[in-house]
Structure formats: C-alpha cells, structure tokens
Amino acid sequence: MPRAIATTTDVDRDAMLAFAAPRHQMVLVTARRDGRPQVSPVTGGVDDQGRIVISTYPERAKTTNARRRPEVSVMVLSDDFGGPWLQVDGDCEVLDLPDSVEPLVDYFRAISGEHPDWDEYRQAMRDQGKSLLRVTPTRWGPIATGGFPARLAES
C-alpha cells in the first residue's frame, strides 16, 4: 500500500478563512504568566469580519492569559482528526458583558446558524456571564496534512 505524502498548501487570507469557517474544532494557545503555553481545546467559528471567535468565561485561564498577552495561536482542525489543519496566529480581544452579548450572537450564527429564540439566547449568555475571544488573524501557516516526507512515501 502506498504511503500518504505530507502536504502543505500556502493560502491567502480568503482561502484561510474559507478553510476555517466550516471547521469548529480548534485548539487555542495562549501564554501563561511564565511564558509557557496554555493549550485549550475550544469550539470556534469565523465572524463576518474574518475573526476567529471563541465563547468562554471571564475566569478561565485562556481568558486571563489573552488579557495579559493578546498574541495567541489557534490550530483549526478538521472533523476527521487525520484531516488537514491550519495554524492561525493573531491578536486576541476579550469582550465581557454587556459588550459580549451581540458578538456572542454572531458567534452562535457562525457555528450553528439561527437560534429559535434570540432573546432567550441573549438572556442565557447574560445569566452565564459569558465572554468572547475575538482573534484577528495576523499570519497563518499553510493548510497541512500529515504523512511521510515525499522521499519516504514510495519506500
């Protein structure tokens, strides 16, 4: 059986966003106080302004870290763990209540479409004290797939 060859495909901003938008499984990397990485599996989406959006709570480590140092990275995964992925680096803005409510509506739409009762959703976000992380992409790597280097694929 032939071995799969690892691939990397350079993409522009539009192609990066097109890749990220339908994929909601992500890994967020922030920096702890000591500079070491804090890694968090998250559900995310892409808003209408091309930012990666992630719902969270104000007391979570990722939120505290993003406030302190807004430079973050997000790994966008495919639903199939062996599928293509993409790393996006960017500047993170933390939105808390009451400013987070309408952006949380945009977050929900980016992931799930329309809600049957937006007033109920907004109230639930207020009741839960939700925050939103918005990552503006500043650079991104290629869309990558795993596998063997080409020199080993035919061995």
C-alpha positions in Angstrom: 0.0 0.0 0.0 1.5 3.4 -0.9 2.2 5.7 2.0 0.5 9.1 2.2 2.7 12.1 1.5 2.5 15.0 3.9 1.4 18.2 2.2 1.4 21.9 2.8 -0.6 24.4 0.7 0.1 28.1 1.1 -3.1 30.1 1.1 -4.1 33.7 1.1 -6.4 35.3 3.7 -9.6 34.5 1.8 -8.7 30.8 1.4 -7.5 30.6 5.0 -10.9 32.0 6.2 -12.8 29.6 3.8 -10.9 26.7 5.3 -11.5 27.8 8.9 -15.2 28.8 8.7 -16.8 25.4 8.4 -14.4 23.8 11.0 -15.3 24.4 14.6 -12.9 22.1 16.5 -9.9 24.2 17.4 -7.0 24.4 19.8 -6.3 27.8 21.4 -2.7 28.5 22.6 -2.2 31.4 25.0 0.8 32.3 27.1 0.9 31.7 30.8 2.4 34.3 33.1 5.8 32.4 32.9 5.6 32.4 29.1 4.9 28.7 28.7 2.0 27.7 26.5 -1.5 27.2 27.8 -3.4 24.9 25.4 -7.2 24.7 25.4 -9.5 22.7 23.1 -12.3 25.0 22.1 -15.2 25.3 19.8 -14.8 28.3 17.5 -16.1 30.0 14.3 -15.3 32.8 12.0 -17.4 36.0 12.2 -18.4 38.3 9.4 -15.2 40.4 9.8 -12.9 37.4 9.4 -12.0 37.0 13.1 -11.9 33.6 14.8 -14.5 33.8 17.7 -14.5 31.6 20.8 -17.0 31.7 23.6 -15.6 31.4 27.1 -15.9 32.6 30.7 -14.0 35.6 32.3 -12.3 33.4 34.9 -10.9 30.8 32.6 -7.1 30.6 32.2 -7.3 31.2 28.4 -9.2 34.5 29.1 -6.8 35.7 31.8 -3.8 34.9 29.6 -5.3 36.6 26.5 -6.0 39.7 28.6 -2.4 39.8 29.7 -0.8 38.9 26.4 -3.2 39.1 23.4 -0.9 37.4 21.0 -2.4 33.9 20.6 -2.4 31.0 18.1 -5.3 28.8 17.0 -5.0 25.4 15.4 -8.0 24.8 13.2 -8.7 21.0 13.0 -10.8 19.0 10.5 -13.6 16.9 11.9 -11.5 13.9 10.8 -8.5 14.1 13.2 -6.3 12.8 10.3 -7.6 15.5 8.0 -6.0 18.9 7.1 -5.3 21.5 9.7 -4.2 25.1 9.8 -2.4 27.3 12.4 -3.5 30.9 12.7 -1.7 33.5 14.7 -3.4 36.7 15.8 -4.3 39.4 18.2 -7.0 38.5 20.7 -9.6 40.9 22.0 -11.6 39.8 25.1 -15.2 41.0 25.3 -17.1 40.8 28.6 -20.7 41.6 29.4 -22.5 43.6 28.4 -20.3 44.2 25.3 -20.1 40.4 24.6 -23.8 39.8 24.1 -24.3 40.8 20.4 -20.9 39.3 19.4 -22.0 36.1 21.1 -25.0 36.1 18.8 -22.6 36.4 15.8 -20.5 33.5 17.4 -23.6 31.3 17.6 -24.6 32.1 14.0 -21.1 31.3 12.7 -21.3 27.8 14.3 -24.9 26.8 14.3 -26.9 29.3 12.2 -30.1 30.8 13.5 -31.4 30.3 17.1 -35.1 29.7 17.6 -35.3 32.4 20.2 -32.6 35.1 20.2 -34.0 36.8 23.3 -33.7 33.6 25.2 -30.1 33.0 23.9 -29.1 36.6 24.9 -30.5 36.1 28.4 -28.7 32.7 28.8 -25.4 34.5 27.9 -26.1 37.1 30.5 -27.1 34.5 33.1 -23.9 32.5 32.4 -21.7 35.6 32.4 -20.2 34.7 29.1 -17.2 36.4 27.5 -16.0 36.2 23.9 -12.5 35.9 22.5 -12.0 37.5 19.0 -8.8 36.7 17.2 -7.8 38.9 14.3 -5.5 36.9 12.1 -2.1 38.5 11.6 -0.4 35.4 9.9 -1.2 31.8 9.2 0.7 28.8 8.1 -0.1 26.6 5.2 -3.0 24.2 5.2 -1.2 21.0 6.1 -1.8 17.2 6.1 0.1 14.5 7.8 2.1 11.7 6.2 5.5 10.8 5.1 8.1 13.1 3.5 7.9 12.5 -0.3 11.4 10.9 -0.2 9.9 8.1 2.0 6.5 7.7 0.5 7.5 5.1 -2.1 9.6 3.0 0.3 
